Structures are given as structure tokens and as C-alpha cells.
Amino acid sequence: MGVQGLLPVLKSIQEPTTLDRFRGKTLAIDTYAWLHKASFTCAEDLVLEKPTKAYINYFRKKLDMLKHFNITPYFVFDGDYLPSKSGTEKERELRRNEFKKLATEAKRNGNIKLSYSYYQKACDISPEMAKSLINELKIKLIKYVVAPYEADSQMVLLEKLGLVDGIISEDSDLLIFGCKTLITKLDDKAQCIEIKRENFKNIKNSYINGFNDDQLLLMAVISGCDYTKGIPGIGMQKSIQLIKSYKTFERIIMSIKVEGKNIPNQFEEEYKRAKIAFRHQIVFNPIENLAQHLNPLTEEIISNYSKEYIHSCTGFILDQEIHKKISTGELDPFSKNVLISWESKVNPTEVKRSNSQPTISTAFNTSRSLKRATTNLPITRDLEQPPILKKKKIVTRISQFSDIMNSKKRVNNNSNNNSNSNSNSNSNGNNISNKLLSPTAKRQKILEFNKNIPGTISSFFSHKKEINEKIIKDDNFPATSSDIEDITEEDINDINLKLKINKNLSDG
């Protein structure tokens, strides 16, 4: 939505240009905004969950245009909803469901044009659609990141870090977040409008040219933005006049009441939350590879508000390993479950599923801090069973092969026990007990051999030959050499993270 009425006020500093001005630059892309436009080409298929790649084709054309101007795109995807906006998202979902019903009815009555218009309004941009696009970007080696929460604050962080030279978006909220260079109104002919934050001082015929950051934020909240509908009857021009005359929030509210205008009961609360959200939302730092606040929390905020209240405005910092996997599109930003593509979602028979997949609770038990955070974390979408991953197949296969091998060894040992003397009974007993290891202990024994090899995890793979030789020589080793060949670094990392069975590997 953006800040209502802001762009007309900035008309004097809006500079019409083309993408040629940004030749050789890196630009952040508000990806979900493009996905919304792309969905218009296949809205009915998306709403009815039918296979389609039309929206991917839309992006391919956009990529060709950026490539023509030698522009490096950095795609930024929206993540989870902020806790404070969960009510807004529920309202939007209800509206989408209503539009879907209207679309179905219009189509039944033969009004195809009207039905398609309703389908466009009923279409929701899902993480699965984002995953399909991410797969396309990976093939083309194009940069991207999935934000923990909103893309706006994430793009501003990339600009602050110097990773991008500007932001392509239709959302004027970005200027309140702190965007320095906004590229908006981009069309298929590469024509666009550039708005630079440093030019605010040159705005003509408006007091906004003298506003500081706090006053700009107050202006956005009073006139209406993504975090509040504002005060009824007060638009952009009126809010600018009020701020110019009364300066502070308290004095402005008092003057409005004196005029006899009604102020929504929740408005003061919305202003407090918006101020925290605009300044301190949780974002992902791709340089440090961790989640953080867009700007550090001030002492005033820390002392005046509870942690729960702050988290409801900014979002949570969860376990950093979870944030990393969200940022790369491995995990669904809503459910924190394994994220599958749109094609896999609408064609579930093509995706192998497993009942042994980790649930949201097992994934979240990786740290105490994450467990505490999730007590207030709203899950806004139903959890779905994710596809089985290759690494999970390998771990399962190791366990199954080990069980088979141990069963064979038990048969051999029983035969040997009949012919062995009583003096060897203790030794045989120890061997049998070693072969009856639990599946977890078997996996641990396979990986613990690495303790005898200097180095980190990588040494496990550079000494496979030695490991295989040990397996051949050691009849009690609960695996075959083929099992060891199947183990990858990803498997070891996963075992270390989820099962925590090998301290030596975690140190690596």
C-alpha cells in the first residue's frame, strides 16, 4: 500500500529516467510485487492450484530487460507476517476466499472476463511460488534472499550494507524505512522514476523539506500506511501542516481533539508499534549470515516496553540456523517446515513424502532461546508434510543396512558360539552387545571414527579409504563400506544439528 498521498508531495523531486541510468549497478527487487503482477497472467490456475509456469516466464522477460542494461538484480522475498499484522492478514485471506466464490459463480454464469477479474483478486502469492522462482534464480546464479519478515526493511538493510545501489519497488513506505534511492513506476519499456532521499530538502511548495526522520514517520502514520489506516479525515497535506505547527505527536493529538475530530481508540497504540516496526524490524544480514534488527534497539524502547511487546512489533530472532535456511528458501518462513515448490505442491504424487520428517517442534528444539521465542510465534499457515530429503534417505538407509548386517552377524555369532569354548564366552557376549546398537548409536559409531583423524569435518571425506579399510578389518563395525560412501557433509551437518550426537563434528 505504501504511504497514502506521499508520492504526489514528492513530485518536484521525482526524476523520470530509464534503467540505462543504472547500467552496471546492483538493484534490489521487491520480488513479491513482481510476483503479484506475474500472477495476473495465470490467476485462475494459481487459485485453483493447477500446474503453471506462466509467472516464471514473466520473470524471465524481466531478467532479460535487466540484463540488457547490465544491471545485477538482487531479489528480496517477503517472509513471515509480523505478529502485530496477523489480524490484517486474516482479513485479506477472508477477502480472497470471497473473491474466489465470486469468480466461480461468474464463470458458471458464463461471464469469463468478470470471473478472471475476481480470480486476480483472489490470488495469494505463496511461499511455494517463491520457491519455484528461487529454483530458477539458482540455475541462473542470481542473488536472492528471503527476509525473516517484510521485504521493505530487508531491502533497506542491503542498501545500508552497500550490497545494492538502489531499490526497485512500488512501495513508498521504503522512504520512511530509510531507503536512499527508490526506483518506482518501472514499465516494460524500462522507463521509471527515481526518488532520492537526499533530495527531500529540495521539495517545493511543502514543509516536508524541513522534516527530520521522526517527523516523516509521524506524517506517514497520521495519513495512513501499512501499519495503520491513520486518522479519518486527515490526509497527507493536513498531516504535514499539523506537524509543521505542533511538532510532536502529543501536541498534534491534542489539537485534533480541540477541533472536535474523532481519533480511533487504537491509533496511539498503532503509532507506537509503527515507530518500532519502521526502525527496528528483524532482517537477515547476508554478510554476517545472521538475523538482526534493522537498527539497534534504543535504551528508551528497551526500558519502556516488554520483550513480548517489542517482538510483536519487530518479529522474533529465532535460532540462527533456522534463519539461515529461511533466507535461502530451504524452510517455509511461515511454518518453518521444509519448503517445496509450486510444482511439487500441485503435483504431490511427484514428490516422495516420509512420515519420519522432522516437525516444527523437533526443528525448533535446537536451542532454548528458540523454544522460548516460539511460545509467542503465530503460525499463520497450516503445516504440511514436506518431501523427504536426500540426506534423510541416506541416514535412514544407513540405519536399515546396519540392521540387516547386524542380523546376519548375529546368526554367524550364534553358530560360532556353539563351537567356541567357555573361555571365549565373555568376548562373544561383548561382540553381540556391540552389534545390537540402537539406530542412533550406529550412526554415531560411523561418524565417531573421524575422532581418530586430525582435522575438521572435511577430513572425514579425505580419509574415506582409511575408513573403508577399518570397516573391512573390524567385524564389529555396524556398517558396510557402501554406507560410508553415501555419507555427505550435508548429512553430517544435519545429524550434528538435529541429533547432536557428535561433539567432535560440531566443533568442526
N, C-alpha and C positions, 0 to 999 in steps of 0.2 A: 504494500500500500504506500509506504513512504510517508513523508510529512505533508499533510494536506495544504496545498497552496504555496509551497516553498519555491518550486521551480519558476513560476511567474515572477516572484520577487527577485529572483536571481537573473532575470532576462538580460540585464545590462552587462553581465559578465559571462553569459553563455556564448561560446565561440563555435560557430558552425565550422566543421572541418571534415576530413576523411581519415580513414585508417592509415593513409600514407604518412601522416604526421608522426605516427608511432612506429614507423619502419625500424626494425632491429630491436624493438623493445619487448619486454615481457609483461603481459597484461593478465590480471586475474579475471576469471569469468564467473559471473553469478550463474552457476550451471542450472539450478532448478528453474530460474527464469527462462532459460533457453529450452529446458525440458517441457515447461508449460506450453510454449509456442509450438514445440515439436509435436506435442500430444494432439494438437488440433488436426494434424494430418491423419490420425488413426484413433480418434477419441472413442468411437464405438467399440473397436476391437479391445482397447485397453479397459474400458468399463466392463465389458462382457468377458474379460480375461481370455482373449483369443490370441494366438501367436501372431506377432507383427514385429517388423524391424523398421517400420516407416520412420519412427522417431530417431533411430540411429542414422538413417540416411540424411535426415535434416542436419544432424551434427557433422556429417561428412562434408556437406556443402559449406557449412560454416568454417570448418577446418581448412578447406581449400581456399576460402577467402582470406583467412588469416595468413596462410602460407604464402599467398600471392604477395602480401605486403611484408613478408619476412618477420612476422610477429610470432613470438613464442607464447602460446597460451598456457595458463596455469588454472586448471579447472577446480573450482571450490564447490563442494556439495554440502547441502544442509544436513545436519544431524538430527538429534532428538529435539523434541519440543522443550522449551523452558518450563519448569514446573508451574510458574505463575501464569503461563499461557495455555494450560491444559483445557480450561473452560472454553477458550476461544476456538481451539481445535475441535472440541466436541461439537460446537455449534456448526462449524464448517462441515464436519462429517454428516451431521443431520441434513444440512442443505444439499450435500452431494447425493445422499440417498433419495431425497425428494426429487431432485432433478433426474435421477435415474428412472424413477417411476414415471415421471412426465415424459421422458424420452421413449420409454417402452409403449406408453399409451399413444403418443403421437405417431410412432411407427406403425402401430396396429391400425390406426385410422388412416394410414397412407400418406401422412404428412412427413415425408422424408427429411425435407430441409429443416423443419422445426425440431424433429427428433434429434438430428445431428447437432443442432444448436444446444439442446439440452444435454446431450452426451458430452459435449465440450465442457459444460459447467459441472457435470457430474464426475469428471475425470480427476483422479488423485495421482500425484506423482509419487510413486512408491520407491522404497529402497531397492527393490528388485529391478526396477527400471534403471536406477542409478548404477546397479551392479553390472547390468548389460553394457552400459556406456563405459564403465570403468574397464571392463574387459577389452573393449575397442581401443581405449586410450592406452592400455598396456601394450597392445600389439604395435601401436604407433609410437611407443616410448614417449608419450606426452605426460607432462607433470599434472598431478591432481592431489587433492586432499579432501577427506570427509571431515567436516567440522564436528566437534563434540555436540554443538547445539546449532546456532544460527550462522549462516554463511557470511552475513554482513560483517560481524565482528572478526571472523576468521580472515576475510579478505583485507580488512584494515590492518590486522597483525602482519600479514605478508608484506604489506606496503611499508609498515614501520620497520620491519626487519630488512628491507631493501631487496626482497626476493621478487617483487614486481614493481613496475614503473607506473602503474595506474590500474583502475578497476572498471570493467565493463559491466554496467548494471542499470536497471530502470528504477532502482530504489533510492530515493533522495535521502532516506534515513542514514545512508552511508556518510553523508557530510556531517551529521551530528555525531556519528561514531568516531569521526576524526579522519575520514578519507581526504587525501591531499589532491588527487586527480581523479575525477569521476568522468567516465566516458559513457554517455547515455544517448538514447534515441538512435541506436545503430540500426541501419536498414540493410537490405540485401545488396545495395549499391555501394556499401562501405561508407556511406555518409553518416555522420554522427555529430554530437555536440559535446564539447569539452568544458568542464567546470572545474576550476582550480580553487582550492580553499584559500590560498594566499591572496586571491583577488577579491575576497569578501570586502576588504577595505575600500574597494573601488566601486561598490554597488551604488547606483544612482537612485535618487528620489526615495530613499528608505533609511531609517535609523539603524537598520540591521548592520550597516557598515561599521558601527562602533561597538557591536555586541561582543562580549567575551564568550568563551565556551559554555559556561554555566547559563548565561542568558540565552544563547542559541538553543540549548537543551530545553530550557523553560518555555521558550517560544514554541518549540515542536510539541511539547506536551499539552500546552493550553489549546493550540489549534487542532491537535489530533495527530497521532502517529500510530505505529504498530503496537504500542503498549497501552494506549488509551484513546478513547474517542474524543477526548478533550472536553471543553465546556460548551454546551449547546449555545448557539447564537454568537459565539466568538470565533471569528476566522483568523486567518494569518495577519491581515493588516491591523485588526483590532488588538491582537496579542502583541504585535510589535509596538503599538502605541502605549499599551499598558506597561510593558517592560521599560520603555523609554522613560515613562513618567514615574513609575513606582519602584523600579529596580529589582526588588526581592519578591519571592513567592508569597510571603505572609502579607505584605502590603498590597500586592495585586489582588489577592483573595478578598481582603477587606474592602477594597474599592469596588469590586464586582458586587459584593453583598450590599454595599451602600446604594448602588444603582438599582437594587431590587431584583437582580437576576439570580436565578436558581443555579446552585453549584451541586453537581451529583455528589451524593454522600461518600462515594468511594474515590472521588477524584484526588483528594490529598494523598490517600494511600497509593493510588496509581502513580502519582508523581514521584513518590519516594522510591517505588520499585523501578520505575523507568530510569531514574537517575542512576541507580546502582547497575541496572542491566546495560545501559549505554556505555558506562565507564569500565565495568569490571567483569563482563561476561567471560565464561570459560572458553578458551580457544586452545588449539593444538599448535605447539611450536615445532615446526619440522626440522629446525636446526638442532635444538636440544632434544628433540624426539620425546616430548612430554607435554601434558596438559597444564595450562596455567591461566591466570586472569589476564585479560587484555591489558589492564593497568592494575598495579598492585592495590590491594585494599588499603584505604586510608585509616588512620587511627580513629578518626571520628566514626567511621562506619563500624569498625570492629568493636568499639566501646559502646555504641548506641544500639546495635542490633545483635540478635542471637545468631548463631551459626545456621540454624534452621531457616531463619528469615533470609539471611544472605544467600543461602543455597537456592532458595525458591526464586530468587531474582537472577542469579548468575549461572545456576546449574551446579552440578557436583563435579569435583575432581575424584574420579574413581581410581581403581588400580591402574597404574600407568601402562601395564601390559595390555589391558583392555582398551585403553585409549589408542595405543599404537595400532591395534588390529582394527579398530573402528576407522582410524584415519586412512588406512589402506584399503578399506572396503571388505576386509575379511569377516567382520562382525556387523550385524544389523545394529545401527545406532539406537534403535528403539528397544528391541528385545535383548540385545547383547548376545544373540544366538548367531550361529554361522549364517552368513548372508548368501543367498542363492540368486541367480539371475532371473530375469523375467521369463526367459525361455524355459528354465527349469521349473518355475512356479506354475506356468500354464500347461506344461507337459510333464507332470510329476512321474509318469511311467518311465521317462528317460533318465531319471535321477535315482540312483540306488540310495535307499534310506536304511538307517540302522537304529534299533531300539537302544543301543549302547551309547548313543551320543550324549555328551555332557549337557545337562540342563542349565538354565540360567543360574540356579542355586549353586551347582558344583563349580561353574566357571567363576562365580563371584566369591567363592570361599578361598580365593588366592591370597587375601590379606584381611586383617581385621578392619582396617580403615574402609575398605570397600564394602565389607559386610555392614558396617555402621551406616555408610552412605546410602545403601540400598533400602534402608528402612523408610526413607523419605522419597525414594525414587519412584515416580509414577511410571508404570508400564502401560503405554498408551496403545499398544497393539498386541494381538494375541500371539503367543509363542507358537512356532511351528517346528515340526521335526526337520532338522537340517539334513542335507545329504551326507553320506559317510565320506570322510576324507581319506586320502591315500594313506596318510600316516596312521590313522586309526585302523585301517585294514592291516597294515604291517604289524602293529602291536598285537592285534587280535590273532594274526596268523602265527606270530612267534609263540604266543601262548598255546594255540592249538597244536602246532608242530611239537612243542615241548611236551605236551600231554601225551601225544602219540608215542614220541620217542621214549618217554619215561615208562609208559605202559609196556613197551617192548623190553626195556631193560629190566623191569620188574619180573617179567616172565623168565628172562635169562638168569636173573639172580636166584629166583626160586629153584630153577634147575640146578644151578651151581651149589645152592645151599644143601641140596640132597647129597651131594658128593663130597662137600668140604668137611673138614674135621671140626670138632667143637672149639678148637683153639682159634679158629678164624671167625667164629660167630659174631663177636663184637664188631669186627671190621665190617662184615657184611651188613650188620644192622645199621651202622653209620651210613653206608653207601645208600641203602634203601631209603633211609630218612631224608638223605640229601636229594633223592630223586622225587620225593613226594612234596616238593616245594609248592607253595601257592603260586598262582599266575603272576602276582605282583613280585614275589620273591624271585621267580625265574627271570623276569625282565631285569630285575636289579642285578642278578648274578651275571647276566650277559653284559651289562654295562659296567659293572664293577671291575672287570678285567682291565679297564682303562686306568685304574689306580696304579697299576704296575708299569705304566708307560709315562714318561715325563711329558709335560706339556698340557694343553687345554683340550677342549672338545675335538679340535681338528686332528689331534694325534690319534684319535680313535679310528679315523678313516685312513691315515697314512700308515697304520700298522695292522691293516686287515689280515695281511699274510700271517703275521705272528699270532693274531687271534685265532685264525683258522687252524694253525698248527697246534695251538693249545687244545682246541676242541677235539682234534683228531687224537691227541695223546691222552686227554682226560676223559675217561669213560663216564665220569660222573657229571660232566658239564651238560646242563639241561637245554641243549640246543644243537642244531646242525650248522655246518658252515654256510649253507644257503640262507639260513635265517640271518646270520651276521651280514651277509652281502646285501640283504634287503634293507638294513638299517641306514637311515639318512640322518644328517644333522638336524633336520626338522623334527624327526621322530624323537631324538634325544632331548631336544629343547622342549618338546611337548610333554614328554614324560617328566622332565625336571620341573616344569611349570605346574602340571595338573596333579601329579602323584607325589612329587617331592621325594623321590626315592634314592637320589644320588647326590650327596653333598659335594663330592669331588667335581661332578659335572657342572653344578650350579656355580661353583667358584670359577669355572672356566667361562 
